[in-house]
Amino acid sequence: MQKLILVLGMHRSGTSLVTKALTTLGVYLGDQLMSPAPDNPKGFFEDIELQAINEQFLLSQSCHWDSVRFPSKDTVLSSALDTYHSTIAQHLLTRKWPLWGFKDPRMCRLWPFWETVLSTTGQQTKVVWILRHPFAVARSLARRNQMPWEMSFLLWRLHNIGAIEGLLNWGGGIVLYEKLLAEPEKTILGMANMLDIGRPDKNLLRDFADAFLDYELNHYKGMLAPSTSDHHHHYEDLYQILGDDSVSLRNKLVALQEVPMTEATLVPSLMLMQHERDNIRRNYMELHRACEDSFKEKDTAIRELSRLVNDLKNRAFYLESLILHQRIQPMRR
């Protein structure tokens, strides 16, 4: 039976790092991965086709990766299952690797849909939930996306709710980002045990530590400085609960589902801000499409003019040849 490892976690939580760590355990990620980018120069390790399907799914619900408003599970399944089920199932069924995995933080919000799809493929599925301190996530998103801390905290909470729900459904375990940095070999061995897969390859483990952990450690410095805001203390306490092995997954889920008072008062403003942002995105896309259409029309006109110019050149060459021929004839007589 094929085994599939899903990596779930909030954006900027180390999902790429833990996915790369899985390769030391023999987990294959495929050969069509997203290219590195300035915000992730070591690579995302996300399958292009599957990530695109998730993105299309979100767009079909008028959502984005950072949307606060999100359809209910029933709505998600009923509105898009027929459209995307066969497409995703076909992608999954063509992959014959005995042990493979993929990650996309969007999965945290879409796992009920994936649960239905995966149930038809006969693959054994396990989850690695990667958890990172909310202050570090907030600082990373503020730097990359200029996102307010309050928005980051809300998304961090919502994504981790989905990650725990997926973990409860499929089984697997939790990895703390900070522990993976501090004790990579011990943490990866723990991953092997909780996923019931082989021990890490020593050479791959050494390459992982040399090529990836050094960068992450340098990148991580200063990201965990304490917040000076009193209403951020709730998320510090929440992180401690989530990282506590003595707390059950269901109790962790309950703690995450409790909406802080400060967050409840901010949600309407955040949703209004996102509504305005989505309008800007929509207007931008419409303008972009209009510009593309204009450029296409211009390109068509340029090609037509080039064709006419070439025709005129050919006719001119023909006329010059004809005139030259007429001049030569009298000389021969």
WOFENKA-V769659 format. One record per pair of residues at least 24 apart in sequence whose ideal C-beta (glycine too) atoms are under 10 Angstrom apart, sorted by the first residue. I is the first residue (numbers start at 1). J is the second residue. Records with the same first field share a line. If there is no record, write none. Layout:
I: J  J
//
This chain:
1: 98  122  123  124
2: 92  93  95  96  97  98  99  100  121  122  123  124  125
3: 27  97  98  99  100  101  123  124  125  126  195  196  197
4: 92  95  97  99  100  101  102  118  121  123  124  125  126  127  170
5: 29  99  100  101  102  103  124  125  126  127  128  170  172  191  195  197
6: 101  102  103  104  107  111  114  118  125  126  127  128  129  163  166  167  170  172
7: 45  46  101  102  103  104  105  107  127  128  129  130  163  172  175
8: 103  104  105  106  107  108  111  127  128  129  130  131  159  160  162  163  164  165  166  167  170  172  174
9: 103  105  107  108  127  128  129  130  131  132  137  156  159  160  162  163  174  175  177
10: 105  108  130  131  132  134  137  141  152  155  156  157  158  159  160  162  163
11: 65  66  104  105  106  108  132  137  140  141  144  145  147  152  155  156  159
12: 39  40  105  132  136  137  138  139  140  141  143  144  145  147  152  155  156  177  223
13: 105  108  129  130  131  132  133  134  136  137  140  156  159  160  163  175  177
14: 130  131  132  136  137  175  176  177  178  180  181  216  220
15: 40  44  45  46  103  104  105  107  108  128  129  130  132  163  177
16: 40  42  43  44  45  46  103  105  130  212  216
17: 42  45  130  132  175  177  180  181  184  208  212  213  215  216
18: 45  101  103  128  129  130  175  177  180  187  188  191
19: 43  44  45  46  101  102  103  104  128  130
20: 44  45  103  204  207  208  211  212  213  216
21: 45  128  130  175  180  184  187  188  191  200  204  205  208  209  212  213
22: 99  100  101  102  103  128  188  191  192  195  197  200  208
23: 101  200  201  204  205  207  208
24: 184  185  188  191  192  198  199  200  201  202  203  204  205  206  207  208  209
25: 99  101  188  189  191  192  195  197  198  199  200  201  204  205
26: 98  99  100  192  197  198  199  200  201  204
27: 97  99  100  101  102  128  191  195  197  198
28: 95  97  98  99  100  101  102
29: 97  100  101  102  103
30: 95  97  100  101  102
33: 102
34: 104
38: 144
39: 140  143  144  145
40: 144
41: 215  219
42: 211  212  215  216  219
43: 212
44: 103  104
45: 101  102  103
46: 102  103  104  105  106
47: 91  95  100  101  102  103  104
49: 87  88  91  102
50: 88  91  92  95  102  103  104  106  107  114
51: 102  103  104  105  106  107
52: 104
53: 84  87  88  91  104  106  110  114  117
54: 84  88  104  105  106  107  109  110  113  114
55: 104  106
56: 80  83  84  87
57: 81  83  84  87  88  106  109  110  113  114
58: 106  109  110
60: 84
61: 109  110
62: 278  282
63: 106  109  110  274  278
64: 106  274  277  278  281
65: 104  105  106  108  109  155  159
66: 141  145  147  151  152  154  155  274  277
67: 109  155  158  271  274  277  278
68: 151  154  155  158  266  267  268  270  271  273  274  275
69: 267  270  271  274  275  278
70: 109  110  158  162
71: 109
72: 112
73: 109  110  111  112  113  115  162  165
74: 112
76: 109  110  111  112  113  116
77: 112  113  115  116
80: 110  113
81: 112  113  116  117
84: 110  113  117
85: 113  116  117  120
86: 117  120
87: 117
88: 113  114  116  117  118  120  121
89: 116  117  118  119  120  121
91: 117  121
92: 117  118  120  121  122  123
93: 120  121  122  123
95: 121  123
99: 124  195  197  198
101: 125  126  128  195
103: 128  130
105: 130  155  159  162  163
106: 159  162
107: 159  162  163  166
108: 155  158  159  160  161  162  163  164  165  166
109: 155  158  159  161  162  163
110: 162  166
111: 162  163  165  166  167  169  170
112: 162  165  166  169
114: 166  169  170
115: 165  166  169  170
118: 169  170
124: 170  171  196
125: 166  169  170  171  172
126: 167  170  171  172  173  191  194  195  196  197
127: 163  164  165  166  167  168  169  170  171  172  173  174  194  195
128: 163  167  172  173  174  175  191  194  195
129: 160  162  163  164  166  167  172  173  174  175  176  242  249  252
130: 160  163  174  175  176  177  180
131: 156  160  163  164  174  175  176  177  178  179  239  242  243  252
132: 156  160  175  176  177  178  180  181  220  223  224  239
133: 176  177  178  223  224  235  236  239  240  242  243
134: 160  227  232  234  235  236  238  239  242
135: 223  224  225  226  227  232  235  236  239
136: 177  178  220  222  223  224  225  239
137: 177  223  235  239
138: 223  227  232  235
139: 222  223  224  225  227
140: 219  220  223
143: 223
148: 266  269  270  273
149: 227  229  231  232  235
150: 229  231  232  260  262  263  265  266  267  269  270
151: 266  267  269  270  273  274
152: 235
153: 231  232  234  235  238  260  262  263  266
154: 235  259  260  263  266  267  270
155: 270
156: 235  238  239  256
157: 234  235  238  255  256  257  258  259  260  263
158: 256  257
159: 256
160: 238  239  242  252  253  256
161: 252  253  256  257
162: 256
163: 242  253  256
164: 242  249  250  252  253  254  255  256  257
165: 249  253  256
167: 249  252  253
168: 249  250  252  253
171: 195  196
172: 196
173: 249
174: 242  243  245  249  252
176: 239  242  243
177: 216  220  243
178: 220  224  243
179: 243
180: 213  216
181: 212  213  216  217  219  220
182: 213  217
184: 208  209  212  213  216
185: 209
229: 262
230: 262
231: 260  261  262  263  265  266
232: 260  262
233: 260
234: 258  260  261  262  263
235: 260  262  263
//
